[in-house]
Each structure stands twice: as C-alpha cells, then as structure tokens.
Amino acid sequence: MMKRVAVIIALAALTSLISCQKEAGKEAPAEKDIVYVDAAVEASLIESKVSLDGKTPVWSAGDRIGIFTSDGQLCPAFTAGSGGSSSTTFSGQKPSGSVLATAFYPYDSGASISGGTITLTLANEQSGSVTDAIMVATGSQEGGFAFRNVCCLVKFSIPSSLNVRKVEILGDTKLSGSFSVNTSSFAVSAGSPSGTDKSVVISSSSALSGEYVLALIPSSGKRLQMAFTRSDGKIALVNKDFGSGKPFTAGVIKNIGTVPSSLEFFDAALVGNPVSSQMNQSLTVLPENTPQVTNGNFETWTLDGDNLPNNWNSFQTFEIGGGWFEQLTLKLGYDSKDRQVAKSTDKRPGTSGSYSCRIWSRSIAGIATAQGNLTTGRVYASNTSAAGTGNYNYTDQDGSITINNKTNPFHMNFTGRPDSLVVWIKFNQPGGTDSDHPYSKVEAILHDNVDYKTGYNASDCTGGTHHIGEASIGTITKTNGAWKRFSLPFKYDYSTTPSFILINFATNSYPGGGKKNDEMFIDDIEMIYNRYCRLTIPSQGWATMYVDFNVKVPSGAQVYYVTELVNGYASLKQIPAGSVIPAGTAVIVKSSSSSVTFEPGTGTPVSVSGNILKGTLSAKTCQSGKYYVLSSASTSSTPVFALYNGTSIKAYTAYIEP
C-alpha cells in the first residue's frame, strides 16, 4: 500500500519506506549443507543521507533487510521486531561461522555482491511512495548497520481535476533497473540503459491525486521530463531544467511542486523497446482488377502501317451487309487514299507518347457525309442511309481480320468496372458547322458475353441486361485547334462483371451529319478507378497506412499523423472524420473493428503539415536499427513505435526515420 502523511514529505517518505515495503522477491532457501544460526543486528538510519527536508524517518515492525556475509553469501531476510525509531533490531539467520558485512533495504533475493560492489534493482513501475527507494549499509553483527539512501527522489503533487492515470519520468540516462553501489564510497554505477530503464512509472486505474514520490538511480543529468497520461490516453509533458548543481544525487529530493491544472494534453504514441517485427497488419487496395484499354495511347501501328492502330477498327475492316450496297462499296473501294484513319504526330500536351489517332469525314459520290469512325468492335454497313437500322458498330466476340500477317480482333476483352473514362480530343470543323448537328461523339459500353451492337436507331441496339455500364458524350464542339481533356463518368445498370468493352468515336453524333473534312484527333484514353482500401486492424486496435490515392476518414475510426518525436513520445495530430486524406500521406489508424474500409476521397484533401511519418507502397528493404515502426507492444489506449531490428518494412505501412 502507499504511505502518505499530510505533513511535509521528509518524515512521511522514509517512515513509509521503512514501514510499508513489501518483499521484493522470495527468500533464498537454506541449503542442506549449510547450517544456519540465529542472529540479530542493530540497524540505524543516517539522517544526513536518508531523511528528507530535515525530518528523521523511523523503522517499523515487519521491515525486511538483506544482509551479505563477508564471502558474498545472501542470508535469508532479517525482519524488524519493533519500530517507531530510527534504530531498531533486525532478527534472522546466517550461516554458522560467517561474518555479516553488507546490508540493503528492501530485501531482494536477486541482489548480489562481488569485490565490494553490491548489485541491486530499482523497479521501473513504482508505488508512488518513498518505499520504492533503496538503502545500503556496511557494518557488522556487533557494531550494527547504518543505512543511507542511494537513490534520488522526485516529489510532486497532482490536482484531481487533471484525471491523470499514469505519470512517467523520462531521461536519457538509466533511471531504473539494475545498478551497482560501491560499499566503501557508496558511489553508484548504472551502466547503459536498456528496455524500460530510461523511465520510472506510477499508474492507476483510478485518477491519481495528491503527493507522490518516485525514486531514480542517481545520474549526472540536469534535465527532467515528466509525462502525464490522462484517462482518454492523451499526454501532457512537463520539462524541468535544473541548471547547475547535482539534481539527481543520492539522498537528494527534487520537489517539482504541484503540477499545473492548465497542462496542455495531446494525442501521443510511445517510443518503446527495439523490436524485430512490425505490427501484424495487412491492407488490400481495391478494386484489385483495374484493366486499361489496349493500345489506348495509339502508340502501336504495326497492323496496317499508318492506316489503322492495333486493336482498333474502322471502314477498311468493316462487314458489308450485301445486295446493291455491297456492289456500291466494291465500286467505290476503300484503298489507302479513301481510308479515314491515320497516325498523327499531333499529340496532346504533356503526353509521354509520340502519336495520336486522327479520323475524319468525307463525301462519297453525292451520298450523305461518311463521318469518321473508330471502334474497338467492327463496323457493319448494309444501308445507304447513314441513319439506317442496318448500320452499326458491334462486338464480334469470335471475329478477327488478318492484315500483313497480323491479326486484329473485332472485340476488346475487358473485365474492369472503372469510375470514369478520360480521353484527350482535338476536334476541328474546317468545312463549317452543320447547324443541326455540330457535335462529335464518344461512347464506351461495358457488356457481357454477347455480340453487342450499338447504332443511331435505339431499337437496333442490344441493350437489356447485357448493357452493364456506359460512359458517353455526344456534344463535343470544335475545340478551336486546341487539345481538350474529357472525363466521362460511367453509369452502371448492373453490378455484374463485364466481359467486353465497345468504344466508339465518331466525327458527328448524328449519322450522316457534319461536313467533309471534319476531323477528330484522339489521344491517351485512360480508365480511372476511384481506389479505396480495406485495412485489417490487429487486436491492439492500431495500424499504420500508406496509399497513393485520396481516401476519406470513415466514421468509427481515428486517423493521426506524427509531427515530432519528443523524448520517448511521438506527438500525434488527428485528421477529423469525414476529411479527405491526401494521396501519399502516411498515417496511424485506431479502431475497435478488425477491418476498416477507406472509401475513395472526393473533394478537397485536408492540409497535413509537418508529418514525419513516411510510407512505402511495396516491401522496403531497410537497414536494421534505423527506422521506428508500430510495435505489437501497443495497447488499446496507446500506440507504441519502436526501433526496428528487421530488414524489410511491409508494403502500405508507415515508419519514422529520425
């Protein structure tokens, strides 16, 4: 239990230390070949070394000390029979014939001594009372033992209004754990810190309030940092710079005073012990199937020279419906001079490619204008009227044509469900504008396993349940010699996965419309998929995330980024729910759910300033001991970053590179 008195800490501290310390370990059992005899020693407290604020502490009945013999053997615990004064008698057993040489308080079965140096352990997790401090004494059974404090003590008071559940003193030197004391000079040696040795902690499931004392291993440090954790997990830091002097000297108490009730609390992650593995998490980017249009950048023209881009078709590969129309077609012919498709070096700005595709309209012996036509399917013509039901483009699932020993299909396989189609177009009407139909057209139809056809006459289209989705625009006006980017959203009728895509370009949205030499340049077709992701959350309730697209913070999850590392803590800043996280922003995610879905982020992303988290989209080979990663030591209330001893950081995760 914790001992505190309403008077000044001096008397309370070591009175409590002596009266209430519980056994630190089990007593060493008597060995069968050793004969133990009863012994009693007088133990006193040296006021100048042990007391606080000039008050002399006293022993209490039941206090237990450890005593080493001159040959280094630890006796079973000696126990005080009475208390109430600074000197009392401790009774116990020692090996027969041995000489008692060095004592310490409180008893610890793990203590050891060698060559006049005693090794003891100061607990990292303490009770908040001076009972956690350690005392060492030299003497004999006849002359008794005079104990002195070998720890530094820090005293402070916490207002109940802060609702603090944990207090941690942090340092760059070793503050707890194993340390050694020279039994002649009482000089302390602590060595290098490891694990939790750079801190001491007091915690409680209920609010901490009132006066507390924490014991530290003495050091040469002059700066003290205290971290206060509230019930909601937020952290506040208090820094004390003591300047000159020796603030962490054995037997000295540093009175921090009352913690200000106006402390500023912030979200924080701990920086914990080194680890060899990251948090066990995973992330799936969706949709996983994101195909693009084959030769949608029009860079490949090996099928028919400069007359037809690979995987595309026009009039020179059309299907004739027969009868007098077929005869007319054969008479007119479609040799290279009549073809209405060509490779062009007039390309859209900013492209990485070298070519675009040009289509244009022409007149045929007084017949209505034959508009430029480009399709991923096949052109079918059986009517002299451009608007006739016998004229359309269609997907021929099994059809293809061989030109110059190269085969071009009359269909394009496609199983994606994009959100939009982006294409660059330059549309010129040098022959004037048809007052009734001044527009060119783009359409992309997703459909299932059917020879889908689409034409001006709606009754001739396939439609129905075969029509899965469509992106189209039939109102493209002339662009006055400039390239223009068009984004066409897909509208879906059914949730099924398509099998084919039928894309059509026409120099006029009305069959037979437009004028001779209307021309349309087409470049860089791109299918846009609004990416989203699904993040698995480990049992600790925390994970990190890094993706290269915008996502929205879902309800039920908290998302943070890290602005700085502050002596054992990483300062967190929260991104509000519903906000759009910018692409390429590494974050920490907290959720009680085992899986969190981040929907596509539409709208303006939030500003994320000073984020020191970095991320990787693929497994990253790294140097051991260089990065901090989220550790499985995290709890539901606190994430923990730890120095990573591994050599590969997981894909889609975040890390800190100091």
Secondary structure, DSSP 8 states (H G I E B T S, - for coil): -----SS-HHHHHHHHHHHH---SS------TT--EEEEEEEEEE-HHHH-BTTB-----TT-EEEEEETTS-B-S-EEES--SSSEEEEEEEEETT--EEEEEES--TT-EEETTEEEEEE-SB--SSGGG--EEEEEETTTEEEEEE-SEEEEEEE-GGG-EEEEEEE-SS--SEEEEEETTT--EE--S--TTTTEEEEEEEEEE-EEEEEEE---S--EEEEEEEETTS-EEEEEEE--SS-TT-TT-EEEEEE--TT---BEEEEEEEEESS--S--EEEE-S-----TTTT-----SSGGG--TT-B-GGG-EE--HHHHHHHHHH---TTT--EEEES---TT-S-S-EEEEE-EEETTEEEE--EEESSEEEE--SSTT-TT-EEE--SS-EEEETTEEEES--B-----SEEEEEEEEE-TT---SS---EEEEEEEE-SS--EE-SSGGGS--GGGEEEEEEEEEE---TT--EEEEEE-EES--S--SEEEEEEES-SSTT-S-TT-EEEEEEEEEE---EEEEE--TTSEEEE--SS-EE--TT-EEEEEEEEETTEEEEEEE-TT-EE-TT--EEEE-SSSEEEE-B--S------S--EEEESS-EE--TTS-EEE-TT--SS--EEEEE--SEE-TTEEEE--
